[in-house]
Amino acid sequence: MQTDNWTYPEFHAFVMLYAANTDGHITTEEEALIAPTITSDAYAKIKSVFMACDDAEALDIIFSYKDQYCCTEEDKSRILADMMEIYQSHDKLGQVEREVHHLFQKCL
């Protein structure tokens, strides 16, 4: 799947998968928050792309959409809030999640 022409929902799902995987695994609770945001076919494709990426590749994809989907403070705040919802879906916000969230606050 190409990654250079994603819709906002596809981009959003990819970022949420990145957030969910911050601690090294994606829980069923996290997937339950992400999957319904796009069609099941699109989710399967986005997840497949995500699972084939290492961290650097995933970040490259995410930041390649910065100017398109995170160009205002409102856009940035919405993505960061959705990421926080993913982090908190399993009742603990670990140090790694805090650091990744901080990175995204600075880079988006």
TIMI-427126 format. One record per atom (N, C-alpha, C, O, CB): residue number from 1; chain; x, y, z. Coordinates in nm, 2 decimals, decimal comma, always signed. Each point is the difference from the previous one (the first is absolute). Glycine has a CB too. Layout:
     k   c        X        Y        Z
   NUM   A        X        Y        Z
...
// end
This chain:
     k   c        X        Y        Z
     1   A    +0,08    -0,12    +0,00
     1   A    -0,08    +0,12    +0,00
     1   A    +0,09    +0,12    +0,00
     1   A    +0,09    +0,01    +0,08
     1   A    -0,28    -0,13    +0,04
     2   A    +0,16    +0,22    -0,21
     2   A    +0,07    +0,12    +0,00
     2   A    -0,04    +0,08    +0,13
     2   A    -0,11    -0,01    +0,05
     2   A    +0,12    +0,01    -0,31
     3   A    +0,09    +0,08    +0,30
     3   A    -0,02    +0,08    +0,12
     3   A    +0,00    +0,15    -0,03
     3   A    +0,00    +0,08    +0,09
     3   A    +0,10    -0,26    +0,05
     4   A    -0,10    +0,22    -0,27
     4   A    +0,01    +0,14    -0,03
     4   A    -0,13    +0,07    -0,04
     4   A    +0,01    +0,11    -0,05
     4   A    +0,22    -0,17    -0,02
     5   A    -0,34    -0,01    +0,08
     5   A    -0,12    +0,06    -0,04
     5   A    -0,12    -0,04    +0,10
     5   A    -0,11    -0,03    -0,05
     5   A    +0,19    +0,03    -0,19
     6   A    -0,05    +0,00    +0,37
     6   A    -0,10    -0,05    +0,09
     6   A    -0,10    +0,11    +0,03
     6   A    +0,03    +0,12    +0,00
     6   A    +0,14    -0,27    +0,10
     7   A    -0,29    +0,11    -0,07
     7   A    -0,10    +0,09    +0,05
     7   A    +0,03    +0,02    +0,15
     7   A    +0,08    -0,06    +0,06
     7   A    -0,26    -0,02    -0,23
     8   A    +0,11    +0,18    +0,23
     8   A    +0,02    +0,03    +0,14
     8   A    -0,03    -0,12    +0,08
     8   A    +0,07    -0,04    +0,09
     8   A    -0,13    +0,28    -0,13
     9   A    -0,06    -0,31    +0,02
     9   A    -0,02    -0,12    +0,08
     9   A    +0,10    -0,11    +0,00
     9   A    +0,03    -0,06    +0,10
     9   A    -0,27    +0,11    -0,14
    10   A    +0,31    -0,07    -0,08
    10   A    +0,10    -0,09    -0,01
    10   A    +0,13    +0,04    +0,08
    10   A    +0,06    -0,08    +0,07
    10   A    -0,15    +0,01    -0,30
    11   A    +0,12    +0,20    +0,21
    11   A    +0,11    +0,06    +0,08
    11   A    -0,02    -0,02    +0,15
    11   A    +0,08    -0,04    +0,07
    11   A    -0,04    +0,20    -0,26
    12   A    -0,16    -0,12    +0,23
    12   A    -0,04    +0,00    +0,14
    12   A    +0,01    -0,14    +0,05
    12   A    +0,06    -0,02    +0,11
    12   A    -0,21    +0,21    -0,14
    13   A    +0,10    -0,29    -0,04
    13   A    +0,01    -0,14    +0,05
    13   A    +0,15    -0,04    +0,01
    13   A    +0,03    -0,07    +0,10
    13   A    -0,25    +0,01    -0,21
    14   A    +0,30    +0,10    +0,02
    14   A    +0,14    -0,04    +0,01
    14   A    +0,07    +0,07    +0,12
    14   A    +0,07    -0,07    +0,07
    14   A    -0,06    +0,05    -0,32
    15   A    -0,04    +0,14    +0,28
    15   A    +0,06    +0,07    +0,12
    15   A    -0,05    -0,07    +0,12
    15   A    +0,07    -0,02    +0,10
    15   A    -0,06    +0,24    -0,22
    16   A    -0,14    -0,26    +0,12
    16   A    -0,05    -0,06    +0,12
    16   A    +0,06    -0,14    +0,02
    16   A    +0,02    -0,04    +0,12
    16   A    -0,24    +0,16    -0,15
    17   A    +0,25    -0,19    -0,08
    17   A    +0,07    -0,13    +0,02
    17   A    +0,14    +0,02    +0,05
    17   A    +0,05    -0,08    +0,08
    17   A    -0,19    -0,01    -0,27
    18   A    +0,20    +0,20    +0,15
    18   A    +0,13    +0,03    +0,05
    18   A    -0,01    +0,03    +0,15
    18   A    +0,08    -0,05    +0,08
    18   A    -0,01    +0,15    -0,30
    19   A    -0,17    -0,03    +0,26
    19   A    -0,02    +0,03    +0,15
    19   A    -0,02    -0,13    +0,07
    19   A    +0,05    -0,02    +0,11
    19   A    -0,14    +0,25    -0,17
    20   A    +0,00    -0,31    +0,01
    20   A    -0,03    -0,13    +0,06
    20   A    +0,12    -0,09    +0,02
    20   A    +0,01    -0,07    +0,10
    20   A    -0,24    +0,09    -0,20
    21   A    +0,32    -0,01    +0,00
    21   A    +0,11    -0,09    +0,01
    21   A    +0,12    +0,06    +0,07
    21   A    +0,11    -0,06    +0,00
    21   A    -0,19    -0,03    -0,22
    22   A    +0,07    +0,20    +0,28
    22   A    +0,11    +0,07    +0,07
    22   A    +0,06    -0,09    +0,11
    22   A    +0,12    +0,00    +0,02
    22   A    -0,23    +0,21    -0,06
    23   A    +0,02    -0,29    +0,10
    23   A    +0,06    -0,10    +0,11
    23   A    +0,03    -0,13    -0,06
    23   A    +0,03    -0,10    +0,08
    23   A    -0,17    +0,22    +0,09
    24   A    +0,14    -0,14    -0,30
    24   A    +0,05    -0,12    -0,06
    24   A    -0,11    -0,10    -0,05
    24   A    +0,03    -0,10    -0,06
    24   A    +0,17    +0,13    +0,20
    25   A    -0,33    +0,00    -0,10
    25   A    -0,11    -0,08    -0,05
    25   A    -0,12    +0,08    -0,01
    25   A    -0,02    +0,10    +0,07
    25   A    +0,13    -0,30    +0,03
    26   A    -0,20    +0,15    -0,18
    26   A    -0,13    +0,07    -0,02
    26   A    -0,11    -0,09    +0,06
    26   A    -0,02    -0,11    -0,04
    26   A    +0,10    +0,22    -0,17
    27   A    -0,15    -0,05    +0,31
    27   A    -0,10    -0,08    +0,08
    27   A    -0,13    +0,00    -0,08
    27   A    -0,02    +0,08    -0,09
    27   A    +0,13    -0,02    +0,31
    28   A    -0,20    -0,15    -0,18
    28   A    -0,13    -0,01    -0,06
    28   A    -0,08    +0,13    +0,03
    28   A    -0,08    +0,04    -0,08
    28   A    +0,08    -0,29    +0,10
    29   A    +0,02    +0,30    +0,10
    29   A    -0,06    +0,13    +0,04
    29   A    +0,04    +0,11    -0,09
    29   A    -0,08    +0,09    -0,04
    29   A    +0,07    -0,16    +0,28
    30   A    +0,14    +0,08    -0,27
    30   A    +0,05    +0,10    -0,09
    30   A    -0,06    -0,02    -0,14
    30   A    -0,04    +0,10    -0,06
    30   A    +0,25    -0,08    +0,20
    31   A    -0,21    -0,14    -0,19
    31   A    -0,05    -0,02    -0,13
    31   A    -0,15    +0,03    -0,01
    31   A    -0,05    +0,05    -0,10
    31   A    +0,22    -0,23    +0,07
    32   A    -0,24    +0,16    +0,14
    32   A    -0,14    +0,03    +0,00
    32   A    -0,03    +0,15    -0,01
    32   A    -0,11    +0,04    -0,05
    32   A    +0,07    -0,24    +0,19
    33   A    +0,14    +0,28    -0,10
    33   A    -0,02    +0,14    -0,02
    33   A    +0,04    +0,05    -0,14
    33   A    -0,05    +0,10    -0,05
    33   A    +0,10    -0,07    +0,29
    34   A    +0,04    -0,10    -0,30
    34   A    +0,06    +0,04    -0,13
    34   A    -0,08    -0,05    -0,12
    34   A    -0,04    +0,07    -0,09
    34   A    +0,26    -0,07    +0,20
    35   A    -0,25    -0,13    -0,11
    35   A    -0,06    -0,07    -0,11
    35   A    -0,13    +0,06    -0,05
    35   A    -0,02    +0,02    -0,12
    35   A    +0,13    -0,23    +0,20
    36   A    -0,20    +0,25    +0,01
    36   A    -0,13    +0,05    -0,05
    36   A    +0,01    +0,14    -0,07
    36   A    -0,10    +0,05    -0,05
    36   A    -0,01    -0,18    +0,24
    37   A    +0,23    +0,19    -0,18
    37   A    +0,01    +0,14    -0,06
    37   A    +0,01    +0,00    -0,15
    37   A    -0,02    +0,10    -0,07
    37   A    +0,13    -0,03    +0,28
    38   A    -0,09    -0,19    -0,27
    38   A    +0,01    -0,01    -0,15
    38   A    -0,06    -0,14    -0,04
    38   A    -0,04    -0,08    +0,09
    38   A    +0,25    +0,23    -0,10
    39   A    -0,22    -0,17    -0,12
    39   A    -0,06    -0,13    -0,04
    39   A    +0,09    -0,11    +0,04
    39   A    +0,12    +0,02    +0,02
    39   A    -0,24    +0,09    -0,22
    40   A    +0,06    -0,23    +0,21
    40   A    +0,08    -0,12    +0,04
    40   A    +0,11    -0,03    -0,10
    40   A    +0,11    -0,04    +0,04
    40   A    -0,31    -0,05    +0,08
    41   A    +0,17    +0,11    -0,25
    41   A    +0,11    -0,02    -0,10
    41   A    +0,11    +0,10    +0,01
    41   A    +0,12    -0,04    -0,01
    41   A    -0,29    -0,05    -0,15
    42   A    +0,13    +0,21    +0,18
    42   A    +0,11    +0,11    +0,01
    42   A    +0,08    -0,03    +0,13
    42   A    +0,12    +0,02    +0,00
    42   A    -0,27    +0,15    -0,12
    43   A    +0,08    -0,21    +0,23
    43   A    +0,08    -0,02    +0,12
    43   A    +0,10    -0,12    -0,02
    43   A    +0,11    +0,01    +0,05
    43   A    -0,31    +0,07    +0,09
    44   A    +0,15    -0,18    -0,20
    44   A    +0,09    -0,12    -0,03
    44   A    +0,12    +0,05    -0,08
    44   A    +0,11    -0,05    +0,03
    44   A    -0,30    -0,11    -0,02
    45   A    +0,17    +0,24    -0,11
    45   A    +0,11    +0,05    -0,08
    45   A    +0,10    +0,09    +0,08
    45   A    +0,12    -0,02    -0,01
    45   A    -0,27    +0,00    -0,19
    46   A    +0,09    +0,11    +0,28
    46   A    +0,08    +0,09    +0,08
    46   A    +0,08    -0,08    +0,10
    46   A    +0,12    +0,03    +0,02
    46   A    -0,28    +0,16    -0,06
    47   A    +0,10    -0,28    +0,10
    47   A    +0,07    -0,08    +0,11
    47   A    +0,11    -0,09    -0,07
    47   A    +0,10    -0,01    +0,06
    47   A    -0,31    +0,00    +0,08
    48   A    +0,18    -0,04    -0,26
    48   A    +0,10    -0,07    -0,07
    48   A    +0,13    +0,08    -0,03
    48   A    +0,11    -0,04    +0,02
    48   A    -0,29    -0,10    -0,12
    49   A    +0,15    +0,26    +0,06
    49   A    +0,11    +0,10    -0,03
    49   A    +0,08    +0,03    +0,13
    49   A    +0,12    -0,01    +0,01
    49   A    -0,25    +0,11    -0,20
    50   A    +0,05    -0,08    +0,30
    50   A    +0,06    +0,03    +0,13
    50   A    +0,09    -0,11    +0,04
    50   A    +0,11    +0,02    +0,05
    50   A    -0,31    +0,13    +0,01
    51   A    +0,15    -0,27    -0,06
    51   A    +0,07    -0,12    +0,05
    51   A    +0,13    -0,03    -0,08
    51   A    +0,09    -0,06    +0,05
    51   A    -0,31    -0,03    +0,03
    52   A    +0,22    +0,14    -0,21
    52   A    +0,12    -0,02    -0,08
    52   A    +0,11    +0,11    +0,02
    52   A    +0,11    -0,02    -0,05
    52   A    -0,26    -0,09    -0,12
    53   A    +0,12    +0,21    +0,25
    53   A    +0,09    +0,11    +0,02
    53   A    +0,08    -0,02    +0,13
    53   A    -0,05    -0,05    +0,10
    53   A    -0,11    +0,20    -0,23
    54   A    +0,28    -0,10    +0,12
    54   A    +0,07    +0,02    +0,13
    54   A    -0,03    +0,14    +0,05
    54   A    -0,07    +0,08    -0,07
    54   A    +0,26    -0,24    +0,01
    55   A    -0,15    +0,20    +0,18
    55   A    -0,03    +0,13    +0,06
    55   A    +0,03    +0,11    -0,09
    55   A    -0,08    +0,10    -0,02
    55   A    +0,12    -0,20    +0,24
    56   A    +0,08    +0,10    -0,27
    56   A    +0,05    +0,11    -0,09
    56   A    -0,09    +0,02    -0,12
    56   A    -0,04    +0,11    -0,04
    56   A    +0,27    -0,15    +0,12
    57   A    -0,27    -0,07    -0,14
    57   A    -0,09    +0,01    -0,12
    57   A    -0,13    +0,05    +0,04
    57   A    -0,06    +0,08    -0,08
    57   A    +0,18    -0,27    -0,03
    58   A    -0,18    +0,14    +0,22
    58   A    -0,13    +0,04    +0,04
    58   A    +0,00    +0,15    +0,03
    58   A    -0,09    +0,08    -0,04
    58   A    +0,05    -0,30    +0,14
    59   A    +0,15    +0,27    -0,03
    59   A    +0,01    +0,15    +0,03
    59   A    +0,01    +0,08    -0,13
    59   A    -0,06    +0,10    -0,01
    59   A    +0,16    -0,16    +0,23
    60   A    -0,02    +0,01    -0,32
    60   A    +0,01    +0,06    -0,13
    60   A    -0,14    +0,02    -0,06
    60   A    -0,03    +0,11    -0,06
    60   A    +0,27    -0,20    +0,03
    61   A    -0,32    -0,02    +0,03
    61   A    -0,13    +0,01    -0,06
    61   A    -0,09    +0,10    +0,07
    61   A    -0,06    +0,09    -0,06
    61   A    +0,08    -0,33    +0,00
    62   A    -0,02    +0,24    +0,20
    62   A    -0,08    +0,09    +0,08
    62   A    +0,04    +0,14    -0,03
    62   A    -0,08    +0,09    -0,03
    62   A    +0,06    -0,26    +0,21
    63   A    +0,15    +0,20    -0,17
    63   A    +0,05    +0,14    -0,02
    63   A    -0,01    +0,05    -0,14
    63   A    +0,00    +0,12    -0,02
    63   A    +0,15    -0,16    +0,21
    64   A    -0,16    -0,05    -0,29
    64   A    -0,02    +0,04    -0,14
    64   A    -0,14    +0,06    -0,01
    64   A    -0,02    +0,08    -0,10
    64   A    +0,18    -0,26    +0,02
    65   A    -0,25    +0,16    +0,17
    65   A    -0,14    +0,05    -0,01
    65   A    -0,02    +0,12    +0,09
    65   A    -0,11    +0,06    +0,01
    65   A    +0,03    -0,28    -0,07
    66   A    +0,19    +0,26    +0,13
    66   A    -0,01    +0,11    +0,09
    66   A    -0,06    +0,13    -0,06
    66   A    -0,10    +0,06    +0,06
    66   A    +0,30    -0,15    +0,06
    67   A    -0,15    +0,13    -0,23
    67   A    -0,05    +0,12    -0,06
    67   A    -0,14    -0,01    -0,06
    67   A    -0,07    +0,10    -0,02
    67   A    +0,30    -0,04    -0,03
    68   A    -0,27    -0,18    +0,02
    68   A    -0,13    -0,02    -0,05
    68   A    -0,11    -0,02    +0,10
    68   A    -0,11    +0,06    -0,01
    68   A    +0,22    -0,17    -0,18
    69   A    -0,08    +0,04    +0,30
    69   A    -0,11    -0,04    +0,10
    69   A    +0,03    +0,06    +0,14
    69   A    -0,09    -0,02    +0,08
    69   A    +0,05    -0,18    -0,22
    70   A    +0,15    +0,26    +0,16
    70   A    +0,03    +0,06    +0,13
    70   A    +0,05    +0,14    -0,02
    70   A    +0,10    +0,04    +0,07
    70   A    -0,04    -0,27    +0,03
    71   A    -0,13    +0,31    -0,18
    71   A    +0,05    +0,13    -0,03
    71   A    -0,05    +0,11    +0,09
    71   A    +0,06    +0,11    +0,00
    71   A    -0,04    -0,18    -0,23
    72   A    -0,12    +0,04    +0,31
    72   A    -0,05    +0,10    +0,10
    72   A    +0,02    -0,06    +0,14
    72   A    +0,01    -0,12    +0,02
    72   A    -0,18    +0,22    -0,19
    73   A    +0,16    -0,01    +0,27
    73   A    +0,00    -0,04    +0,14
    73   A    -0,11    -0,09    +0,03
    73   A    +0,01    -0,09    +0,08
    73   A    +0,10    +0,30    -0,02
    74   A    -0,23    -0,18    -0,12
    74   A    -0,12    -0,09    +0,02
    74   A    +0,03    -0,14    -0,05
    74   A    -0,04    -0,10    +0,06
    74   A    -0,11    +0,30    -0,08
    75   A    +0,20    -0,21    -0,10
    75   A    +0,04    -0,13    -0,06
    75   A    +0,09    -0,08    +0,09
    75   A    -0,02    -0,12    +0,03
    75   A    -0,01    +0,21    -0,26
    76   A    +0,14    -0,02    +0,27
    76   A    +0,10    -0,06    +0,09
    76   A    -0,06    -0,04    +0,13
    76   A    +0,02    -0,11    +0,05
    76   A    +0,15    +0,25    -0,15
    77   A    -0,26    -0,06    +0,16
    77   A    -0,06    -0,03    +0,13
    77   A    -0,09    -0,12    -0,01
    77   A    -0,01    -0,09    +0,09
    77   A    +0,02    +0,33    -0,03
    78   A    -0,08    -0,25    -0,17
    78   A    -0,09    -0,12    -0,02
    78   A    +0,08    -0,13    -0,01
    78   A    -0,04    -0,10    +0,06
    78   A    -0,13    +0,25    -0,18
    79   A    +0,27    -0,15    +0,04
    79   A    +0,09    -0,12    -0,01
    79   A    +0,06    -0,04    +0,14
    79   A    -0,01    -0,11    +0,04
    79   A    +0,06    +0,17    -0,28
    80   A    +0,00    +0,04    +0,31
    80   A    +0,06    -0,02    +0,13
    80   A    -0,10    -0,06    +0,10
    80   A    +0,03    -0,08    +0,08
    80   A    +0,14    +0,26    -0,13
    81   A    -0,29    -0,12    +0,05
    81   A    -0,11    -0,05    +0,09
    81   A    -0,04    -0,14    -0,04
    81   A    -0,02    -0,08    +0,09
    81   A    -0,06    +0,32    -0,06
    82   A    +0,07    -0,27    -0,16
    82   A    -0,03    -0,14    -0,04
    82   A    +0,11    -0,10    +0,04
    82   A    -0,03    -0,11    +0,04
    82   A    -0,11    +0,21    -0,23
    83   A    +0,26    -0,05    +0,18
    83   A    +0,11    -0,09    +0,04
    83   A    -0,01    -0,02    +0,15
    83   A    +0,03    -0,12    +0,05
    83   A    +0,12    +0,21    -0,23
    84   A    -0,18    +0,01    +0,26
    84   A    -0,01    -0,02    +0,14
    84   A    -0,11    -0,09    +0,04
    84   A    +0,01    -0,08    +0,09
    84   A    +0,08    +0,31    -0,06
    85   A    -0,20    -0,23    -0,11
    85   A    -0,11    -0,09    +0,03
    85   A    +0,05    -0,15    -0,02
    85   A    -0,04    -0,09    +0,07
    85   A    -0,13    +0,27    -0,15
    86   A    +0,25    -0,20    -0,03
    86   A    +0,06    -0,13    -0,02
    86   A    +0,09    -0,04    +0,12
    86   A    -0,01    -0,11    +0,05
    86   A    +0,00    +0,15    -0,30
    87   A    +0,10    +0,05    +0,29
    87   A    +0,09    -0,03    +0,11
    87   A    -0,08    -0,04    +0,13
    87   A    +0,04    -0,09    +0,07
    87   A    +0,13    +0,25    -0,17
    88   A    -0,28    -0,09    +0,12
    88   A    -0,07    -0,02    +0,12
    88   A    -0,11    -0,11    +0,00
    88   A    -0,06    -0,03    +0,09
    88   A    +0,10    +0,26    -0,05
    89   A    -0,05    -0,30    -0,16
    89   A    -0,10    -0,10    -0,01
    89   A    +0,03    -0,13    +0,08
    89   A    -0,09    -0,08    +0,03
    89   A    +0,05    +0,17    -0,26
    90   A    +0,16    -0,10    +0,28
    90   A    +0,03    -0,12    +0,08
    90   A    +0,04    +0,05    +0,14
    90   A    +0,08    -0,07    +0,07
    90   A    +0,00    -0,06    -0,27
    91   A    -0,13    +0,24    +0,24
    91   A    +0,01    +0,05    +0,14
    91   A    +0,13    +0,03    +0,06
    91   A    +0,02    +0,01    +0,12
    91   A    -0,22    -0,14    -0,09
    92   A    +0,30    +0,14    -0,12
    92   A    +0,13    +0,04    +0,05
    92   A    +0,08    +0,08    -0,11
    92   A    +0,01    -0,05    -0,12
    92   A    +0,00    -0,14    +0,28
    93   A    +0,04    +0,30    -0,12
    93   A    +0,08    +0,08    -0,09
    93   A    +0,14    -0,01    +0,04
    93   A    +0,04    +0,06    +0,10
    93   A    -0,23    +0,10    -0,15
    94   A    +0,27    -0,24    -0,02
    94   A    +0,14    -0,03    +0,04
    94   A    +0,09    +0,11    -0,05
    94   A    -0,03    +0,09    -0,07
    94   A    -0,02    -0,33    +0,06
    95   A    +0,18    +0,23    +0,06
    95   A    +0,10    +0,09    -0,04
    95   A    +0,02    +0,01    -0,15
    95   A    +0,02    +0,11    -0,05
    95   A    +0,09    -0,15    +0,28
    96   A    -0,11    -0,07    -0,29
    96   A    +0,02    +0,00    -0,15
    96   A    -0,11    +0,07    -0,07
    96   A    +0,03    +0,08    -0,09
    96   A    +0,09    -0,30    +0,11
    97   A    -0,24    +0,20    +0,02
    97   A    -0,11    +0,07    -0,06
    97   A    +0,01    +0,15    +0,02
    97   A    -0,02    +0,08    -0,09
    97   A    -0,13    -0,28    +0,13
    98   A    +0,19    +0,24    +0,08
    98   A    +0,02    +0,14    +0,03
    98   A    +0,11    +0,07    -0,09
    98   A    -0,02    +0,11    -0,05
    98   A    -0,05    -0,16    +0,29
    99   A    +0,18    -0,03    -0,25
    99   A    +0,11    +0,05    -0,09
    99   A    -0,04    +0,01    -0,15
    99   A    +0,03    +0,10    -0,06
    99   A    +0,13    -0,20    +0,23
   100   A    -0,23    +0,00    -0,22
   100   A    -0,05    +0,01    -0,14
   100   A    -0,10    +0,11    -0,01
   100   A    +0,01    +0,07    -0,10
   100   A    +0,03    -0,32    +0,07
   101   A    -0,13    +0,27    +0,12
   101   A    -0,09    +0,11    -0,01
   101   A    +0,07    +0,13    +0,00
   101   A    -0,04    +0,09    -0,08
   101   A    -0,13    -0,23    +0,20
   102   A    +0,27    +0,16    -0,03
   102   A    +0,08    +0,12    +0,00
   102   A    +0,07    +0,02    -0,14
   102   A    +0,00    +0,11    -0,05
   102   A    +0,04    -0,14    +0,30
   103   A    +0,01    -0,08    -0,31
   103   A    +0,07    +0,01    -0,13
   103   A    -0,10    +0,06    -0,10
   103   A    +0,03    +0,08    -0,08
   103   A    +0,12    -0,27    +0,14
   104   A    -0,27    +0,13    -0,06
   104   A    -0,10    +0,04    -0,10
   104   A    -0,05    +0,15    +0,03
   104   A    -0,02    +0,07    -0,10
   104   A    -0,06    -0,31    +0,08
   105   A    +0,08    +0,28    +0,15
   105   A    -0,04    +0,14    +0,03
   105   A    +0,10    +0,09    -0,07
   105   A    -0,03    +0,11    -0,05
   105   A    -0,08    -0,18    +0,27
   106   A    +0,24    +0,03    -0,21
   106   A    +0,11    +0,09    -0,06
   106   A    +0,00    -0,01    -0,15
   106   A    +0,04    +0,10    -0,06
   106   A    +0,09    -0,13    +0,27
   107   A    -0,15    -0,08    -0,27
   107   A    +0,02    -0,02    -0,14
   107   A    -0,12    +0,03    -0,09
   107   A    +0,02    +0,02    -0,12
   107   A    +0,15    -0,19    +0,19
   108   A    -0,29    +0,16    -0,02
   108   A    -0,11    +0,03    -0,08
   108   A    -0,03    +0,15    -0,02
   108   A    -0,09    +0,03    -0,07
   108   A    -0,01    -0,25    +0,14
// end
